[in-house]
Amino acid sequence: MHSVSITEWDQFLSNYPDAHFMQTSAWGSLKSSFGWDIAWIIEGSAGSQILFRKLPFGFSAAYIPKGPLGIDFSHIWKEVDQLCRKHRAIFLKVETDTWVAKSTDRERDFPGFISSSFNIQPPNTIIVDLEQDETGLLQKMRQKTRYNINLAIKKGVVVRSWNNIDFFHQMMTVTGQRDGFGVHSREYYQRAYDLFHPTGNCELLAAIFEDNPLAALMVFTCGKRAWYLFGASSDQERKLMPTYLLQWEAMRWAKSKGCQFYDLWGVPDEDEANLEANFMDRNSGLWGVYRFKRGFGGMVQRTSQALDKVYIPILYSLYKKFMAGRGSI
């Protein structure tokens, strides 16, 4: 078993500058502050950050988010299996950093895995290509989105870098209650900001009108990609369209950091034809944000389905029944 230190992992990661931010040690440190154990395995040119969530009676659930890394990582599974058994993992869930359209022969790379019924990260998203000038980016947006961006500017909304995590968490709580999604603790957002912002890989931006914050978002970068991960808006002055200008300025910030792609992070898990046919009539879950996100001119992309490797079948069956009752993960 070739488990390594965080320093060795960061050195390994330097060979993969375009790795997903969820494979960075900063993300591992964030999760370790909130109930996860973290381990890193390197075998030859392949490696992975692995998260372990503690469960009752000494068991755990293992998770590889957006990994492993390497051209051929089929030979790391022996070491991963040993580590998972050491942590008494019921199963290992892997969500690779690949799009469905570009996925290869997964049976070869993932021996012993089965297709999972449940994903942790939203599998469907919208990707905006930043490799064009700002005029080109705006031209690809829908006319209503461009109109709302200009409206916010004309009405005096400005977007600034921000560091008021307390206010951001309050705004997230309001948004979560309004739109029906879960919200992390204030400490979670603070820890994320403290880990990623000093290295230039995170920015908290706020849309402000007459010194009053109306909306805010936290955007992350790694290599050539940026991700819009957390966003919130107040119930005040929504007619000023602050969220549209905020998203546009986040894209401009990501572009200034050298990013080529901007991930809007999460739309309903449907193909684009169904999304377009139904978004006017549905508002539950991620449907409520699809109408907003589709306006920025990106392309709908779906990640490869999560894979599970089962170590304790009877407990894994109980997990599946529990998750089916919840309806989502």
TALIN-V856909 format. One line per field, one symbol per residue. ss: DSSP state (@ for helix, = for strand, . for the rest). phi: phi as a letter, one per 40 degrees, with the letter a starting at -180 (. if undefined). burial: b if it has 16 or more other ideal C-beta (glycine too) atoms within 10 Angstrom, else e. Layout:
ss = ???
phi = ???
burial = ???
//
This chain:
ss = ..==.@@@@@@@@.......@@@.@@@@@@@@...========..=========.@@@.======...=....@@@@@@@@@@@@@..=======...=@@@...@@@@....==........======....@@@@@@@..@@@@@@@@@@@@...====...@@@@@@@@@@@@@@@......@@@@@@@@@@@@@@..========..===========..=========....@@@.@@@@@@@@@@@@@@@....===........@@@@@@@........@@@@@@@@....=====...====..@@@@@@@@@@@@@@...
phi = .bcbcccccccccccbcbccccbccccccccccbgbcbabbbbgcbaacbbbccbdggcabcabcfacbhcbbcccccccdccccccfccabbbbccbcdcbcbcccccbcgcbcccbbccccbabbccccaccccccccccdccdcccccdcccgcbbbcaaccdccccccccccccbgbcbccdcccccdcccccdcgbaabbbcbbfgbcbaaabbbbagcbbbcbbaaacccfcccfccccccccccccccccgcbbbccfhbdcbccccdccbccbbbcfcccbcdcccccgcbcbbcccdbbbcbbdcccccccccccccgab
burial = eeebeeeebeebbeebeebbbbbbbbbbbbbbeeebebbbbbbeebbbbbbbbeeeeeebbbbbbbbbbbeebeebbebbbebbeebbbbbbbbbbbeeeeeeeebeebbeebeebebbbebbbbbbbebeeeeeebbeebeeebbebbebbeeeebebeebeebeebbebbebbeeeeeeebbeeebbbbbbebbbeeebbbbbbbbbeeebbbbbbbbbbbebbbbebbbbbeebeebbbbbbbbbbbbbbbbebebebbbbbbbbbbeeeebeeebeeeeebbbbbbebbbbbbbebbbbbbbbbbbbeeebbeebbeeeeeeeee
//
